[in-house]
Amino acid sequence: MTLTASARPSFDYIPGLDGLRAFAVLLVLVAHLGFSSAIPGGFGVTVFFFISGLLITRLLLAEHAQNGRIAIGRFYARRLVRLYPALLVAIVLGALAFSLAGGIMSWGKVSAALFYYANYYGIYFHFGQGRDGFDPFSILWSLAVEEQYYLVFPFICVALLAGAASLRRFSWALAGGVALVLLWRVVLHHNGGSSDRIYMGTDTRIDSILYGAWLALILANDTQKHWRRFSASHLVQAVCLLLLLICFVARHPGFRDTLRYSLQGLALMPLVTALCFTDALAPLTRLLETGAARRVGKWSYSLYLYHPIAIVTAEIWWGPGSLGPQRIGWQAYPAFAATAVLLSFALAVASYNFVEKPFLRWRRRFGAHIVAD
């Protein structure tokens, strides 16, 4: 039997979530190696969003249950110490690699990266100026979405957790939130909003985070295990997998700009529950909890930040392989891919050990509950 995580809010480590992070970052990496038309790298980002919403909401609920309040200042200090050191190094290395590759750097792009508005910079100014191939700053749009979301979310938690029946009220508020975001996407699409605007806008993508947060609330309210029994049903899991398959193969712009993200969020809710909070998918859960999967999951933030730098470096040597194997030829492509992958992991491991881990004690000082390696 797999030891499943508690549905109640707690600070406990959930090893399966690191395995899901590994799956997500590898999807992104392979897609960016020139296979974006065949590999759903964007779904990897959606999984990251979902996990973030689930985990952060679970931790905030646990903090409120334990202390009767949420220390918002300490929350932001933990976020800053966790994210910023590696981001600063990645910005410097990314600017250097992009410039050496012939790209045009600007202070506007650096500012967008530093202050978490790279998503709207990408929408209105675009990335990749001056060269074919990858721009290491282009992936920072997703970090911007998350951090803009978390500028507001802790205050919403404080407001909605006050008083009786607070968890149920909070859950209904999140349900209303995902519905409103879908409605807003529909409005934007029918009024000529571009796919990039919808894909990268915080106002149009926060529901991918909200679905994870909503799951944390559903689990917190699931005292009779109704939701976990529902999620453990193989029929429900099959329907969720079918929904995801539809999202991957359906190419109609109206669907992709609107319903796609909602269906992915709805499908992930029972699937993640079954994987991490029941024994229904025990073989898959054990796979996600293996040492290798958990290790890659712990490196996932670093891998996400540094793999574009590795790709650009490989492109300097071998050509713009991120545009597809046919662009540089199948003879050169294996060398490009091997260089990009090996350098991605080398940079990620170095960052994790020498940039991120030294700040762990500062995170603990601000109340982080961190599991030792």
PLY file of the C-alpha trace (Angstrom):
ply
format ascii 1.0
element vertex 373
property float x
property float y
property float z
element edge 372
property int vertex1
property int vertex2
end_header
0.00 0.00 0.00
1.19 3.51 -0.84
1.33 5.94 2.05
-1.01 8.66 0.83
-0.85 12.28 1.88
-3.35 13.69 4.35
-6.26 15.53 2.77
-6.35 17.96 5.67
-4.18 21.06 5.34
-0.72 20.38 6.74
2.96 21.15 6.28
3.69 17.51 5.40
5.86 16.76 2.38
3.99 15.19 -0.57
6.62 13.27 -2.56
4.30 12.64 -5.52
4.17 16.37 -6.23
7.93 16.40 -6.85
7.39 13.56 -9.31
4.69 15.59 -11.06
7.07 18.56 -11.21
9.64 16.31 -12.87
7.06 15.21 -15.45
6.09 18.84 -16.10
9.60 20.21 -16.54
10.64 17.34 -18.82
7.60 18.03 -21.01
8.69 21.65 -21.29
12.31 20.75 -21.99
11.53 18.25 -24.76
9.03 20.64 -26.38
11.65 23.39 -26.45
14.15 21.07 -28.14
12.26 21.58 -31.39
9.19 19.42 -30.81
6.65 22.01 -29.62
4.22 21.02 -32.38
4.16 17.40 -31.14
4.90 17.64 -27.39
2.45 19.65 -25.22
5.04 21.74 -23.39
2.35 24.28 -22.52
0.57 21.56 -20.52
3.74 21.19 -18.47
3.41 24.85 -17.49
-0.26 24.27 -16.64
0.77 21.41 -14.34
3.29 23.72 -12.65
0.56 26.30 -12.11
-1.80 23.67 -10.71
0.77 22.24 -8.29
1.67 25.73 -7.11
-1.96 26.59 -6.39
-2.53 23.32 -4.55
0.63 23.43 -2.45
0.68 27.12 -1.53
-3.02 27.10 -0.60
-2.55 23.94 1.48
0.36 25.56 3.34
-1.55 28.80 3.94
-4.56 26.85 5.24
-2.27 24.87 7.55
-0.67 28.07 8.83
-4.10 29.58 9.51
-5.28 26.42 11.27
-2.15 26.30 13.43
-1.76 30.00 14.27
-5.20 31.46 13.66
-3.73 33.88 11.12
-1.52 34.16 8.04
1.71 36.15 8.33
1.66 37.80 4.91
5.02 39.53 5.32
6.75 36.23 6.11
5.00 34.63 3.14
6.49 37.19 0.76
9.91 36.87 2.39
9.83 33.11 1.81
8.86 33.62 -1.85
11.64 36.15 -2.38
14.34 33.99 -0.81
13.14 30.90 -2.68
12.87 32.40 -6.16
15.10 35.43 -6.53
18.70 34.16 -6.10
18.44 31.66 -8.95
16.45 34.14 -11.05
19.18 36.78 -10.76
21.86 34.33 -11.90
19.64 33.13 -14.76
19.04 36.71 -15.93
22.79 37.42 -16.06
23.60 34.16 -17.86
20.61 34.48 -20.16
21.54 38.01 -21.20
25.13 36.91 -21.87
24.13 33.83 -23.91
21.48 35.69 -25.91
23.90 38.52 -26.74
26.65 36.09 -27.79
24.11 34.38 -30.05
23.40 37.66 -31.83
20.18 38.59 -30.06
19.25 42.15 -29.14
19.16 42.74 -25.38
17.34 45.66 -23.79
16.91 47.05 -20.31
13.16 46.71 -20.83
13.51 42.95 -21.13
15.76 42.77 -18.05
13.35 44.94 -16.09
10.42 42.72 -17.09
12.33 39.70 -15.80
13.40 41.34 -12.55
9.97 42.73 -11.64
7.79 39.85 -12.87
5.94 41.38 -15.78
7.65 39.37 -18.52
4.26 37.98 -19.59
2.88 41.36 -20.64
6.27 42.36 -22.05
6.12 39.26 -24.25
2.57 40.06 -25.33
3.20 43.66 -26.33
6.94 43.80 -27.18
7.78 40.17 -28.01
10.91 38.14 -27.41
13.64 36.84 -29.69
14.63 40.08 -31.42
17.74 39.86 -33.56
18.08 36.12 -34.08
16.38 32.89 -35.04
16.12 30.35 -32.27
15.37 30.49 -28.56
15.18 33.52 -26.28
15.99 32.53 -22.67
13.76 35.33 -21.35
10.66 34.03 -23.14
9.89 31.37 -20.51
9.74 33.93 -17.68
6.15 34.78 -18.58
4.93 31.90 -16.38
6.87 33.12 -13.34
5.27 36.53 -13.88
1.78 34.99 -13.88
2.48 33.19 -10.60
4.00 36.14 -8.80
1.28 38.55 -9.92
-1.27 36.03 -8.65
0.50 35.73 -5.29
0.56 39.49 -4.85
-3.18 39.20 -4.23
-3.96 35.65 -3.13
-2.74 35.77 0.51
-5.00 38.76 1.16
-7.93 36.83 -0.31
-7.09 33.96 2.04
-7.12 36.26 5.05
-10.47 37.76 4.03
-12.24 34.48 3.23
-10.91 32.47 6.18
-12.50 34.82 8.71
-15.63 33.57 10.44
-17.67 30.37 10.46
-17.94 28.02 7.46
-14.92 29.80 6.04
-13.53 26.81 4.11
-16.79 26.24 2.23
-17.13 29.94 1.47
-13.56 29.98 0.21
-14.20 26.92 -1.97
-17.25 28.51 -3.60
-15.31 31.71 -4.20
-12.60 29.79 -6.07
-15.24 27.94 -8.11
-16.68 31.30 -9.10
-13.19 32.54 -9.92
-12.45 29.79 -12.45
-15.83 30.38 -14.11
-15.16 34.11 -14.41
-11.73 33.57 -15.95
-13.25 31.25 -18.56
-15.91 33.84 -19.34
-13.24 36.53 -19.71
-11.25 34.35 -22.13
-14.38 33.86 -24.23
-14.97 37.62 -24.31
-11.38 38.35 -25.31
-11.32 35.68 -28.02
-14.56 36.87 -29.59
-13.28 40.44 -29.56
-10.07 39.64 -31.42
-7.69 38.91 -28.54
-4.64 37.05 -29.80
-3.70 33.54 -28.68
-0.49 34.95 -27.15
-2.52 37.50 -25.17
-4.73 34.75 -23.78
-1.91 32.24 -23.27
0.37 34.56 -21.28
-2.00 37.01 -19.57
-2.34 36.70 -15.82
-6.01 37.63 -16.05
-6.59 34.79 -18.53
-4.39 32.07 -17.02
-4.76 32.36 -13.26
-7.50 29.73 -13.32
-4.78 27.11 -13.88
-3.50 28.12 -10.42
-7.00 28.53 -9.02
-7.92 24.92 -9.91
-5.06 23.73 -7.71
-6.12 26.08 -4.92
-9.71 24.88 -5.29
-8.55 21.27 -4.93
-6.80 22.18 -1.66
-10.13 23.56 -0.37
-12.13 20.56 -1.60
-9.73 18.19 0.15
-9.87 20.27 3.34
-13.68 19.93 3.29
-13.64 16.23 2.33
-14.24 14.88 5.82
-16.47 12.05 4.53
-14.04 11.13 1.71
-16.68 11.66 -0.99
-14.28 13.51 -3.26
-11.48 10.98 -2.78
-13.83 8.06 -3.56
-15.03 9.93 -6.67
-11.45 10.54 -7.78
-10.47 6.91 -7.14
-13.02 5.71 -9.71
-11.32 4.32 -12.81
-14.22 5.60 -14.91
-13.64 9.14 -13.63
-9.91 8.81 -14.32
-10.61 7.55 -17.86
-12.91 10.51 -18.53
-10.25 12.91 -17.24
-7.59 11.34 -19.48
-9.98 11.60 -22.44
-10.50 15.29 -21.68
-6.74 15.83 -21.66
-6.38 13.95 -24.95
-9.04 16.16 -26.51
-7.13 19.22 -25.30
-3.96 17.93 -26.96
-5.45 17.02 -30.35
-8.16 19.67 -30.84
-6.70 22.49 -32.95
-9.65 24.88 -33.31
-8.46 28.34 -32.14
-11.70 29.08 -30.32
-11.39 25.91 -28.24
-7.67 26.33 -27.59
-8.05 29.94 -26.43
-11.02 29.30 -24.14
-12.15 25.86 -23.00
-8.77 24.12 -23.26
-7.38 25.54 -20.02
-10.62 24.94 -18.11
-10.87 21.31 -19.17
-7.23 20.72 -18.26
-7.79 22.18 -14.80
-10.95 20.14 -14.24
-9.22 16.95 -15.40
-6.20 17.51 -13.17
-8.30 17.83 -10.01
-9.38 14.14 -9.78
-6.15 12.83 -11.34
-3.87 14.60 -8.87
-6.18 13.55 -6.03
-5.98 9.92 -7.14
-2.19 10.06 -7.51
-1.32 11.83 -4.26
-4.24 11.38 -1.87
-5.53 7.84 -2.61
-4.06 4.42 -3.44
-6.13 4.14 -6.62
-3.14 4.62 -8.92
-0.52 3.08 -6.64
1.90 1.90 -9.40
1.99 5.38 -10.94
2.25 6.99 -7.52
5.23 4.80 -6.66
6.85 5.82 -9.95
6.37 9.51 -9.08
7.82 8.87 -5.63
11.02 7.20 -6.81
14.26 8.85 -5.82
15.07 9.85 -9.41
11.68 11.47 -10.02
11.79 13.32 -6.70
15.33 14.53 -7.40
14.41 15.95 -10.82
11.34 17.49 -9.19
13.54 19.28 -6.66
15.64 20.60 -9.54
12.57 21.57 -11.57
12.68 25.33 -10.83
16.35 25.45 -11.77
15.78 23.31 -14.85
12.98 25.59 -15.95
15.14 28.70 -15.52
18.36 27.37 -17.04
17.30 25.04 -19.85
16.69 27.99 -22.25
20.24 29.22 -21.56
21.54 25.75 -22.34
19.49 25.65 -25.55
20.82 29.02 -26.73
24.38 27.91 -25.95
23.83 24.71 -27.94
22.42 26.79 -30.79
25.60 28.90 -30.90
27.55 25.68 -31.56
25.12 23.68 -33.71
22.46 26.03 -35.10
18.82 26.85 -34.16
17.75 23.36 -33.16
14.87 24.71 -31.06
13.12 25.44 -34.39
13.12 21.72 -35.19
15.53 19.00 -36.33
14.80 19.77 -39.98
16.17 23.30 -39.51
19.74 22.19 -38.71
19.58 18.72 -40.22
19.26 15.32 -38.60
23.02 14.83 -38.56
23.66 17.90 -36.38
20.50 17.60 -34.29
21.63 14.77 -31.92
24.70 16.81 -30.96
22.52 19.88 -30.40
20.02 17.96 -28.24
22.70 16.19 -26.20
24.51 19.48 -25.56
21.31 21.24 -24.53
20.11 18.47 -22.21
23.45 17.84 -20.49
24.10 21.55 -20.02
20.54 22.07 -18.72
21.07 19.51 -15.98
24.60 20.71 -15.20
23.41 24.30 -14.74
20.34 23.21 -12.76
22.30 21.01 -10.36
24.92 23.71 -9.86
22.25 26.32 -9.19
20.34 24.08 -6.80
23.41 23.21 -4.76
25.36 26.48 -4.83
22.71 29.19 -5.32
19.43 27.92 -3.88
20.37 25.58 -1.03
22.53 28.18 0.80
19.35 30.22 1.31
17.41 27.37 2.94
18.20 28.57 6.45
16.79 32.00 5.59
13.59 30.39 4.37
13.32 28.43 7.62
13.84 31.66 9.53
10.73 33.01 7.79
8.67 29.92 8.65
9.26 27.59 5.69
8.77 23.87 6.33
11.49 22.30 4.19
12.26 18.61 3.88
15.98 17.89 3.95
17.50 16.16 0.92
0 1
1 2
2 3
3 4
4 5
5 6
6 7
7 8
8 9
9 10
10 11
11 12
12 13
13 14
14 15
15 16
16 17
17 18
18 19
19 20
20 21
21 22
22 23
23 24
24 25
25 26
26 27
27 28
28 29
29 30
30 31
31 32
32 33
33 34
34 35
35 36
36 37
37 38
38 39
39 40
40 41
41 42
42 43
43 44
44 45
45 46
46 47
47 48
48 49
49 50
50 51
51 52
52 53
53 54
54 55
55 56
56 57
57 58
58 59
59 60
60 61
61 62
62 63
63 64
64 65
65 66
66 67
67 68
68 69
69 70
70 71
71 72
72 73
73 74
74 75
75 76
76 77
77 78
78 79
79 80
80 81
81 82
82 83
83 84
84 85
85 86
86 87
87 88
88 89
89 90
90 91
91 92
92 93
93 94
94 95
95 96
96 97
97 98
98 99
99 100
100 101
101 102
102 103
103 104
104 105
105 106
106 107
107 108
108 109
109 110
110 111
111 112
112 113
113 114
114 115
115 116
116 117
117 118
118 119
119 120
120 121
121 122
122 123
123 124
124 125
125 126
126 127
127 128
128 129
129 130
130 131
131 132
132 133
133 134
134 135
135 136
136 137
137 138
138 139
139 140
140 141
141 142
142 143
143 144
144 145
145 146
146 147
147 148
148 149
149 150
150 151
151 152
152 153
153 154
154 155
155 156
156 157
157 158
158 159
159 160
160 161
161 162
162 163
163 164
164 165
165 166
166 167
167 168
168 169
169 170
170 171
171 172
172 173
173 174
174 175
175 176
176 177
177 178
178 179
179 180
180 181
181 182
182 183
183 184
184 185
185 186
186 187
187 188
188 189
189 190
190 191
191 192
192 193
193 194
194 195
195 196
196 197
197 198
198 199
199 200
200 201
201 202
202 203
203 204
204 205
205 206
206 207
207 208
208 209
209 210
210 211
211 212
212 213
213 214
214 215
215 216
216 217
217 218
218 219
219 220
220 221
221 222
222 223
223 224
224 225
225 226
226 227
227 228
228 229
229 230
230 231
231 232
232 233
233 234
234 235
235 236
236 237
237 238
238 239
239 240
240 241
241 242
242 243
243 244
244 245
245 246
246 247
247 248
248 249
249 250
250 251
251 252
252 253
253 254
254 255
255 256
256 257
257 258
258 259
259 260
260 261
261 262
262 263
263 264
264 265
265 266
266 267
267 268
268 269
269 270
270 271
271 272
272 273
273 274
274 275
275 276
276 277
277 278
278 279
279 280
280 281
281 282
282 283
283 284
284 285
285 286
286 287
287 288
288 289
289 290
290 291
291 292
292 293
293 294
294 295
295 296
296 297
297 298
298 299
299 300
300 301
301 302
302 303
303 304
304 305
305 306
306 307
307 308
308 309
309 310
310 311
311 312
312 313
313 314
314 315
315 316
316 317
317 318
318 319
319 320
320 321
321 322
322 323
323 324
324 325
325 326
326 327
327 328
328 329
329 330
330 331
331 332
332 333
333 334
334 335
335 336
336 337
337 338
338 339
339 340
340 341
341 342
342 343
343 344
344 345
345 346
346 347
347 348
348 349
349 350
350 351
351 352
352 353
353 354
354 355
355 356
356 357
357 358
358 359
359 360
360 361
361 362
362 363
363 364
364 365
365 366
366 367
367 368
368 369
369 370
370 371
371 372
